[in-house]
Amino acid sequence: MQGGSTGIGYGLKYQARCIADVKADTDHTSFIAGTLSLKEENEVHLIRLSNGGTELVCEGLFSHPNEIWDLASCPFDQRIFSTVFFNGESYGAAIWQIPELYGQLNSPQLERIAALDAHSSKIKGVLWWPTGRHDKLISIDEQNLFLWSLDSSKKTAQVQSQESAGVLHYLTGGAWDPHDVNSVTLTSESAIQLWDLRTMKYVLILALTVDTFSSLSMFVSKLV
C-alpha cells in the first residue's frame, strides 16, 4: 500500500497480532507479519520498504497451518524465523524456513526446520540468541524456561536444559540481554525475574509496584 502524509500502511487479509523486523536483512528494511484466523488458513507476509521509502511491498506470501500468536526472526539468516501457534486445542512452537526461490514461485510453502515440542502448557514466546550466528534459542511457557540447541542443516532442535519457574510464578514473556548472553529477563505477572542461563536459576526477582515503576523510570532517565 502507498504511503501518505500520515505514514505508510500495509493491509493484511486477516487479523494479525504479531510483526517482527528481519534482523539478518542488512540491505533492506524488512518485516514479517503473521495472521490470526480461527477458520481460514493463516499467512506469513514478508514485507519490504521500497527503495524510495514511500511504499511497503509484499515480497513473499506463505501459508501457515495455525493461528500465529508470536513471531520472531533469526538474527543471522533472513529466511529463518520462529512462530508460536494455536491449533484450536493446544499451543505449539516451530522454526520455519522461507524457500530460497520464493520470488519465482506462485504458492511457495514454508519448510518446517524443527518443532519445539517439549512444552506442556501455553507457550508465550521464542527468543533468539541476541547477536551473531549461534545455535541457541529459548522458548517460554507459563511455567517453564527451555534452552534449545538448533541444527538447521539436520533440521533438529534439542533441549539443552529446562527449569521451572515454580508453582507460585506465572511467566508471561521475556527478553535476552543483548549485553550479557548468559542473562535472560522474564516477566511473571507483577514481577521481573533475572535468570542466569549457566545455572538455569533466577538470581533476582523484582516485584513491580507503583513506587517501583517510578523508581525505575527515574533510574532509566538518569542512564539516558
C-alpha positions as CSV (number, residue, x, y, z in Angstrom):
1,M,0.0,0.0,0.0
2,Q,1.1,3.6,-0.7
3,G,2.3,6.0,1.9
4,G,0.6,9.3,2.6
5,S,1.0,12.3,4.8
6,T,0.2,10.2,7.9
7,G,2.6,7.4,7.2
8,I,2.9,4.1,5.3
9,G,0.3,1.3,5.6
10,Y,0.1,-2.3,4.5
11,G,-3.1,-4.3,4.5
12,L,-3.5,-8.0,5.6
13,K,-6.3,-10.3,4.6
14,Y,-6.9,-11.5,8.2
15,Q,-6.4,-10.1,11.7
16,A,-2.8,-10.1,12.9
17,R,-1.2,-9.7,16.3
18,C,2.5,-10.0,15.7
19,I,5.1,-8.5,13.4
20,A,8.9,-8.7,13.6
21,D,11.8,-7.0,11.9
22,V,14.1,-9.2,9.7
23,K,17.3,-8.6,11.6
24,A,19.6,-10.5,9.2
25,D,18.5,-8.5,6.2
26,T,21.1,-5.7,6.4
27,D,20.4,-4.4,2.8
28,H,16.7,-3.6,3.3
29,T,14.1,-2.6,5.8
30,S,12.1,-5.8,6.0
31,F,9.4,-7.3,8.3
32,I,7.5,-10.5,8.7
33,A,3.9,-10.5,9.9
34,G,1.6,-13.4,10.8
35,T,-2.2,-13.6,10.8
36,L,-4.6,-14.9,13.4
37,S,-7.6,-16.5,11.8
38,L,-9.5,-19.3,13.6
39,K,-11.3,-20.7,10.5
40,E,-9.2,-19.7,7.5
41,E,-5.6,-20.8,6.5
42,N,-3.2,-18.3,8.1
43,E,-0.5,-16.4,6.3
44,V,3.0,-15.1,6.8
45,H,3.8,-11.9,4.9
46,L,7.4,-10.9,4.0
47,I,7.2,-7.1,3.7
48,R,9.9,-4.8,2.5
49,L,10.1,-1.0,2.4
50,S,10.6,0.3,-1.2
51,N,13.9,2.0,-2.2
52,G,12.2,5.3,-2.2
53,G,10.8,4.8,1.3
54,T,7.2,5.5,0.2
55,E,5.7,2.1,0.0
56,L,5.6,-1.3,1.8
57,V,5.8,-4.1,-0.8
58,C,4.9,-7.8,-0.3
59,E,8.0,-9.8,-1.2
60,G,6.5,-13.1,-0.2
61,L,3.2,-14.6,0.9
62,F,3.3,-18.0,2.6
63,S,0.7,-20.4,4.1
64,H,0.9,-21.2,7.8
65,P,-1.3,-24.0,9.2
66,N,-2.4,-22.4,12.5
67,E,-3.1,-19.1,14.3
68,I,0.1,-17.2,14.8
69,W,0.5,-15.8,18.4
70,D,4.2,-14.9,18.4
71,L,6.7,-14.5,15.6
72,A,10.5,-13.7,15.7
73,S,13.2,-13.6,13.1
74,C,16.5,-15.4,13.2
75,P,19.4,-12.8,13.7
76,F,21.8,-14.5,11.3
77,D,19.6,-15.9,8.5
78,Q,16.9,-13.8,6.9
79,R,15.0,-16.8,5.6
80,I,14.6,-18.4,9.1
81,F,12.0,-17.4,11.7
82,S,10.0,-18.9,14.6
83,T,6.3,-18.9,15.4
84,V,4.2,-19.8,18.4
85,F,0.8,-21.0,17.2
86,F,-2.5,-22.3,18.4
87,N,-4.3,-25.2,16.6
88,G,-7.7,-24.8,18.4
89,E,-6.8,-27.2,21.2
90,S,-3.2,-26.6,22.2
91,Y,-0.2,-24.3,21.6
92,G,3.0,-25.2,19.7
93,A,6.2,-23.6,18.5
94,A,8.3,-24.3,15.4
95,I,11.2,-23.0,13.4
96,W,10.5,-22.3,9.7
97,Q,12.5,-21.5,6.6
98,I,11.4,-19.5,3.6
99,P,12.1,-21.3,0.3
100,E,15.1,-20.0,-1.5
101,L,13.3,-19.3,-4.8
102,Y,10.2,-17.8,-3.1
103,G,10.2,-14.9,-5.5
104,Q,9.8,-17.2,-8.5
105,L,7.1,-19.5,-7.2
106,N,3.3,-18.9,-7.3
107,S,2.5,-20.6,-4.0
108,P,5.7,-21.3,-2.1
109,Q,5.4,-23.4,1.0
110,L,7.3,-22.8,4.2
111,E,9.7,-25.5,5.3
112,R,9.5,-26.5,8.9
113,I,13.0,-27.0,10.2
114,A,12.2,-28.1,13.7
115,A,9.4,-28.3,16.3
116,L,9.9,-27.0,19.8
117,D,7.7,-29.7,21.2
118,A,8.8,-30.1,24.8
119,H,6.1,-27.8,26.2
120,S,3.0,-29.0,28.1
121,S,1.5,-25.6,28.9
122,K,0.7,-22.4,27.0
123,I,3.7,-21.1,25.1
124,K,4.4,-17.4,25.4
125,G,7.3,-16.8,23.1
126,V,10.6,-17.8,21.5
127,L,13.8,-15.8,22.0
128,W,16.8,-16.0,19.6
129,W,20.4,-15.6,20.7
130,P,20.7,-11.8,20.6
131,T,23.7,-11.2,18.3
132,G,25.7,-13.1,15.7
133,R,25.5,-16.7,14.4
134,H,24.7,-19.1,17.2
135,D,22.6,-22.3,17.6
136,K,20.9,-21.4,20.9
137,L,17.4,-20.2,21.4
138,I,14.9,-20.1,24.2
139,S,11.2,-20.9,24.5
140,I,9.0,-19.8,27.3
141,D,5.7,-21.2,28.5
142,E,3.6,-20.3,31.5
143,Q,5.7,-22.4,33.9
144,N,9.0,-23.3,32.2
145,L,12.1,-21.9,30.5
146,F,13.7,-24.1,27.8
147,L,17.2,-23.6,26.3
148,W,17.4,-25.3,22.9
149,S,20.2,-26.2,20.5
150,L,19.1,-25.8,16.9
151,D,20.8,-27.5,13.9
152,S,19.2,-26.1,10.8
153,S,21.1,-28.3,8.5
154,K,19.9,-31.5,10.2
155,K,16.5,-30.0,10.9
156,T,16.6,-30.8,14.6
157,A,16.2,-28.9,17.9
158,Q,17.2,-30.5,21.2
159,V,16.5,-29.3,24.7
160,Q,19.8,-28.5,26.4
161,S,18.3,-27.5,29.7
162,Q,15.0,-26.8,31.3
163,E,13.9,-25.1,34.5
164,S,10.5,-24.5,36.2
165,A,9.6,-21.0,37.4
166,G,7.8,-22.6,40.3
167,V,4.2,-23.1,41.1
168,L,3.8,-19.6,42.5
169,H,5.0,-17.9,39.3
170,Y,3.2,-17.5,36.0
171,L,5.5,-16.5,33.2
172,T,4.2,-14.1,30.5
173,G,7.2,-13.2,28.4
174,G,10.9,-12.3,28.3
175,A,13.9,-10.8,26.7
176,W,17.5,-11.9,26.1
177,D,20.1,-9.4,27.5
178,P,22.0,-8.1,24.4
179,H,25.0,-7.2,26.7
180,D,25.2,-10.5,28.5
181,V,24.3,-13.6,26.6
182,N,24.1,-15.6,29.9
183,S,21.2,-13.4,31.2
184,V,17.6,-13.5,30.4
185,T,14.8,-11.4,31.9
186,L,11.4,-13.0,32.3
187,T,8.1,-11.2,33.2
188,S,6.0,-13.0,35.8
189,E,2.7,-11.2,36.4
190,S,3.7,-8.2,38.6
191,A,7.4,-9.2,38.9
192,I,10.5,-9.4,36.8
193,Q,12.9,-12.3,37.1
194,L,16.6,-12.2,36.1
195,W,17.8,-15.7,35.1
196,D,21.4,-17.0,34.7
197,L,21.5,-19.5,31.8
198,R,24.7,-21.1,33.1
199,T,22.8,-22.4,36.2
200,M,19.2,-22.1,34.8
201,K,18.2,-20.3,38.1
202,Y,16.8,-16.9,38.6
203,V,19.2,-14.7,40.6
204,L,17.0,-11.7,41.1
205,I,13.2,-11.1,41.4
206,L,11.9,-7.5,41.3
207,A,8.3,-7.1,42.4
208,L,6.8,-4.2,40.5
209,T,4.6,-1.7,42.3
210,V,3.6,1.9,41.5
211,D,6.6,3.0,43.6
212,T,8.9,0.6,41.8
213,F,7.8,1.8,38.4
214,S,8.5,5.4,39.5
215,S,12.0,4.4,40.7
216,L,12.7,2.5,37.5
217,S,11.6,5.5,35.4
218,M,13.9,7.8,37.3
219,F,16.8,5.4,37.1
220,V,16.4,4.9,33.3
221,S,16.1,8.6,32.8
222,K,19.4,9.1,34.6
223,L,21.0,6.4,32.5
224,V,19.8,8.0,29.3
